[in-house]
Amino acid sequence: MIRASVDIGSNSVLLLACRMNKESGKIEKELLNLSYITSLGKDLDKTKQFHPESMKATYEALKDYKTQLEAIQFNPEDTIVTATEASRVATNAPEFFKKIKDELGFHITKISAQGEAHYTALGVAAAVDTTSDIVIMDMGGASTELIKVHLHPFSILSTVSMPVGSVRATDWRKEQIFEDKIQKVLGIDFNPYKTKNLVCVAGSMTSLASMFLGHNTFQDSEIDGLVIKFDSFREFSKDLQKTNVENLLLLFPYLGKRAPMVAAASYVAELIGEKLNIETIQISTRGLRYGVLIQGVIDERFILN
């Protein structure tokens, strides 16, 4: 049995297709695991709409995914496609998603912040080897979720969504309004999420982990499960703030369109880590698309109109 999921986020569009075990519902083999940086959250706070270039990039990514899925004899129409924060904000999302449905066959389901937290936690929990409760940070392009999870049996104890991510933070920096905006965002009660070890998912944090290791190619297998001392991450982040995009691309060519956003992402992670009094960061390459695949269906309580 094959299942496929696509996660349309505020910065990236991710495809996962796996062969599933019919009895256990667990992943047996990954068939496709692909990503495009499309920056759907670009300028979203100013315009409240998807940027035309971002829509074009997203459409082209999904067009390629359709081809890739058909190559493994999977019907693209059966793919579970979710859209998150940028799609919750953009007023032109319905029109854009209708075009995608009509021309490519993908039916896109807009999910709530609670749904995003649920499926992200489910994806991460399936690969975490511990009996203790964990706290997950999921930093996207336009929002960052903190999720406290009880693993056995799986349940979400609490979650909060903050309207800041790598794209938004980068836009705020360009407009020189970052400090004012971030203080308001970080004015929440962090006490329920304080932890020594923070499990971090999504592209910004996995890219930063690869950079931290000094890799000039992204090596998924060496990133998943990596533990970084927070003091070391802060020093790395401070150095990153002084580096320009051109140098980043020379050192880490795999960053591509993500290069302009990683400095802001690392600084946001640094500020949140300080609020949580963490000692270590643990990287997970799993997340929303994995949780959706494991579940096999989107719960109606998480679906937005």
JODADA-V460380 format. One record per backbone hydrogen bond with DSSP energy under -1.0 kcal/mol. NH is the residue of the N-H (numbers start at 1). CO is the residue of the C=O. E is the energy in kcal/mol with one decimal. If there is no record, write none. Layout:
<<NH/CO/E> <NH/CO/E>>
This chain:
<<3/18/-2.3> <5/16/-2.9> <6/80/-2.3> <7/14/-2.3> <8/82/-3.2> <9/12/-2.8> <13/36/-2.6> <14/7/-2.2> <15/34/-2.7> <16/5/-2.7> <17/32/-2.6> <18/3/-2.6> <19/29/-3.0> <20/1/-3.7> <21/26/-3.0> <25/21/-2.5> <28/19/-3.0> <29/19/-1.5> <31/17/-3.2> <32/17/-2.0> <34/15/-2.0> <36/13/-1.8> <38/11/-1.8> <39/11/-2.2> <41/10/-3.1> <42/39/-1.7> <44/41/-1.7> <47/43/-2.4> <48/44/-2.4> <55/51/-2.4> <56/52/-2.2> <57/53/-2.3> <58/54/-2.3> <59/55/-2.7> <60/56/-2.4> <61/57/-2.0> <62/58/-2.4> <63/59/-2.3> <64/60/-2.1> <65/61/-2.3> <66/62/-2.3> <67/63/-1.6> <68/64/-2.5> <69/65/-2.7> <70/66/-2.2> <71/67/-1.6> <73/70/-1.5> <74/69/-2.5> <78/75/-2.2> <79/76/-1.7> <80/4/-2.4> <82/6/-2.7> <83/109/-2.0> <84/8/-1.6> <88/84/-1.3> <89/85/-1.1> <90/86/-2.7> <91/48/-3.1> <93/90/-1.1> <96/92/-1.9> <97/93/-2.9> <98/94/-1.9> <99/95/-1.8> <100/96/-1.9> <101/97/-2.3> <102/98/-3.0> <103/99/-2.4> <104/100/-2.6> <105/100/-1.1> <109/81/-3.1> <111/83/-2.3> <112/302/-2.3> <116/112/-2.5> <117/113/-2.3> <118/114/-2.3> <119/115/-2.5> <120/116/-2.0> <121/117/-2.5> <122/118/-2.2> <123/119/-2.1> <124/120/-2.3> <125/121/-3.0> <126/122/-1.4> <127/124/-1.9> <134/149/-2.2> <136/147/-2.9> <137/199/-3.0> <138/145/-2.7> <139/201/-1.1> <140/143/-2.9> <144/162/-2.5> <145/138/-2.3> <146/160/-2.5> <147/136/-2.4> <148/158/-2.9> <149/134/-3.1> <150/155/-3.1> <155/150/-2.4> <157/148/-2.4> <158/148/-1.2> <160/146/-2.1> <162/144/-3.1> <164/162/-2.5> <166/140/-2.3> <168/141/-2.3> <169/165/-2.7> <170/166/-1.6> <171/167/-2.4> <172/168/-2.7> <173/169/-2.0> <174/170/-2.1> <175/171/-2.0> <176/173/-1.1> <177/172/-2.7> <181/177/-2.3> <182/178/-3.3> <183/179/-1.6> <184/180/-1.2> <185/181/-2.1> <186/182/-2.5> <187/184/-1.3> <193/190/-2.0> <194/191/-1.2> <195/276/-1.3> <198/280/-2.4> <199/135/-2.6> <200/282/-3.4> <201/137/-2.3> <206/202/-2.1> <207/203/-2.4> <208/204/-2.2> <209/205/-2.0> <210/206/-2.0> <211/207/-2.3> <212/208/-2.7> <213/209/-1.7> <214/211/-1.3> <215/210/-2.0> <222/219/-1.2> <224/220/-2.1> <225/283/-3.3> <226/223/-2.4> <228/281/-3.1> <230/279/-2.8> <233/229/-2.1> <234/230/-2.5> <235/231/-1.7> <236/232/-2.2> <237/233/-2.8> <238/234/-2.3> <239/235/-1.9> <240/236/-2.1> <241/237/-1.7> <242/239/-1.1> <243/240/-1.6> <248/244/-1.9> <249/245/-2.3> <250/246/-1.5> <251/247/-2.4> <252/248/-3.6> <255/252/-2.2> <258/255/-2.6> <259/256/-1.6> <261/258/-1.9> <265/261/-2.2> <266/262/-2.5> <267/263/-1.8> <268/264/-2.4> <269/265/-2.4> <270/266/-2.1> <271/267/-2.4> <272/268/-2.5> <273/269/-2.6> <274/270/-1.9> <275/271/-1.7> <276/272/-1.7> <278/273/-1.8> <279/196/-3.4> <280/196/-2.5> <281/228/-2.9> <282/198/-2.8> <283/226/-2.8> <284/200/-2.7> <291/287/-2.3> <292/288/-2.6> <293/289/-1.5> <294/290/-2.5> <295/291/-2.4> <296/292/-2.9> <302/299/-2.0> <303/300/-1.3> <304/110/-3.2>>
